[in-house]
Amino acid sequence: MSRRIYMQEVEQEARRKAREARVAFASPAARTGDNTSLEPPPAPAPPEDELMEAFEQGKAALGRVRETALIPFHAAVSKPAQKAYLGTFLFTTTSLFLLGLSTAAYALFYYNFVPQVSVERAIHLQFGNGHPYGIAQLDSSLTSLQAYDVSLFLHLPRTPNNLAAGNFMLDLSLLAAPSKTPPPSVPIPGTDSLRQEKLGHSRRPAILTYASLITDTASTLSGLPWYMLGWKSESEVLEVKMFEGVEFSRGGANVPKELKLVVEADERMQFYEVGIRILARFGGIRWIMYHHRILSYVIFTSIFWSSSMISALIAWLVLASYFSSGSAVVKKEEEMSAEIKTEPSESELYQTEGLSDTSRTFPTLGRQMPLHFTSRGEGSSGRTEDVVKKEVEDVIQSTGVHPLIAEADDEDEGAETTGFRDSGIGTSLEENPRAQVQKRRKALFGD
């Protein structure tokens, strides 16, 4: 909508400019009202250029608006943003993984630190010679350095023998694991069959609840329908506390693995069932962890998670510093290797490019032999020193002029005209070359 309005304004502006152009280019006679001129008025300038310019301006404005609108998108997909996304993803993933690991660690710690709160075992009494007795296995249900309350449950029928027994004694022994060496004597029923250490021993009395004849008869008559339906029986359950807060020393050998119960009575008693219940009496951290499980989970899991995150952060920093230092060393070595100047090879030091291809002989001081420079072509052809001497002698015989003079003159004359450079052998003399040539001539020819 805004673009259409903008285009309408552009068209109106173009029309206005077209009208102004027609007025500006109209003839003077047309402007003054003189119709005597037969020349037609000039055609108005076409407004296409102005329209194209306005269109380009509008297009540029739209481009700027688009760029402004895409600034947030460009910022969202920039390199720093991508690094931030990657860092956030790695941090979140690591945090969730360590949170699950901390939860598993707390569950394992709770299982090993907080013992079983209640242990119940059935005791099967054995009848025969002597008093009835029973043995029950505890296995690894108990923990050292933990207080326990031990109670016996006896389900007794209200038979005449049980009522006549009156008080009877309950003898309970907590035994360690049996030794592998049996006693030499033959075991007697009601005694230990193997050598076992007593870690706890208790004797407590028990008796059925007393009821007079009238009370007992009235209770039986009132509950007669329930007795007939089987919803009630003439029995009683006794609970006898044998230990209160018993605690065992540290070590697996000091924790009881089984128990033994002996019922001592004058009458032959009858039992429905006998059982034992061991309750842990928690204190300190164990009490908090058992009675406030959610709070304990939050606290200990947070501690485990914080420790794991700190350890992971330290490991991350150590690895990052190690790899960054390694990359810095490699980069420094590359820079140092780039800065090292490459020494020229022997072929480059002794390259003959740019030297003259003409063989030359140069004079020396005193009576020394002259220096002879052989061109690359001649050097490559393998000419020997004898061949060179022979050529020199042929030149002397044919021309009567020593080659040193001609070559020295040629050198002096062509030094400024030639564009190449010679090897420079013998050119570092302090005296004038022509003076030395004259001396050499006098020495050879006696002039």
ABEGO torsion letter per residue (X at the ends): XAAAAAAAAAAAAAAAAAAAAAAAABBAAAAAGBAABABBBBBBBBAAAAAAAAAAAAAAAAAAAAAAAAAAAAAAABAAAAAAAAAAAAAAAAAAAAAAAAAAAAAAAAAAABBBABBBBBBBBBBEBEBBBBBBBAEAABBBGBBBBBBBBBBBBBBAAAAAAEBBBBBBBBBBBBBABBBABBBBBGBBABBBBBABBBBBBBBBBBBBAAAAAAAAAAAAAAAAAGABBBBBBBBBBABBGBBBBBEAAABBABBBBBBBBABBBBBABBBBBBBBBBBEAAAAAAABAAAAAAAAAAAAAAAAAAAAAAAAAAAAAAAAAAAAAAAAAAAAAAABBBBBBAAAAABABGBBABBBBBBBBEABBBBBBBBAAAAAAGBBAAAAAAAAAAAAAAAGBBAAAAAAAAAAAAAAABABBBAGBGAABABBAAAAAAAAAAAAAGX
